[in-house]
Amino acid sequence: MTLDQYLTTAAITAADFGELVGLSGASMSRIRKGEQNITLDLAGLIEDKSGGKVRVADLLLTRKLAA
């Protein structure tokens, strides 16, 4: 499941989910759209905070991970 699909299905805003992972709503919105690179650690945190619904592998398919 993509991050966008998860947030839509769970009816959670980018700002609210961003708060869960320690990011601003604007940063989370860019990540949601695939416009911002993320670290592998952040991808793992997103997987954890989404209850495993957005897997690291899903994030790899929609964006490039930062080194």
N, C-alpha and C positions, 0 to 999 in steps of 0.2 A: 504494500500500500504506500502511495506517496504521502509526503507530509501534507500536501494540499488536501488530498482525499481524507486523510485522518482528521485534520482540523475541521473540515466541512462536515464529515460524518459525526464527529464528536461534538459539534456545535461549540467549538472553542475558538476564541480569537487568537490571532498571531501575537497580540500583546499579552494575553493571559498565558499562552504557552511559552512565550519568551521569558516571562517572569519565572516560570518553573525551571528553565534551564539557565537563567541568569543573563538574559539578553534583552535588549530593548525591543519594543514592538516593531520598530522600523527594521531592525536587523533580522528579526524573525520573519517579517514579511518578505524581505529580499531572499532569504533562504528558502522560504515557501515557494517562491517563484523561480528558484534556481539561478538567481542573479548574484549570489554571494557564495564564495567558496567557504568550506567549513573544514575543521580539523577532524581527524579520526576520533579524538576524544569527544568532541561535540556530537558527532554522529552517534557514538555509543550512548551518550547522555539522552539524545532524542529518542533512541530506541528504548532506553530504560523508562523515560517519562511518558512514552506513549504506550507503555505496557507491552512492548514488543510488537506492536502493530506496524510501526514504521521501522523496518530493519535497516541496519547499516548497509546491507546490499541494495535495498530500495533507494537509499540516498545516493549510493554510488552510481546508480543508473540515471539519476536526474541532475547530478552536479559533479564537479570535480572537487576532490578533497584537497585542501591545502597541505603543504608539506609540514 
